[in-house]
């Protein structure tokens, strides 16, 4: 419940993790509390912001 309160307080747009196990645990927690906060992997986040140079 502590993390839920923290997320509510800061009004997080998303969560980012580099750990697959942590992501699974966070997804389960968000589901248990019926929260709709996207979780991104760190590599996903970085890949989205890479610029291709020709």
HELIX and SHEET records of a PDB file:
HELIX    1   1 UNK A    2  UNK A   10  1                                   9    
HELIX    2   2 UNK A   20  UNK A   32  1                                  13    
HELIX    3   3 UNK A   42  UNK A   48  1                                   7    
SHEET    1   A 2 UNK A  14  UNK A  17  0                                        
SHEET    2   A 2 UNK A  38  UNK A  41  1                                        
END                                                                             
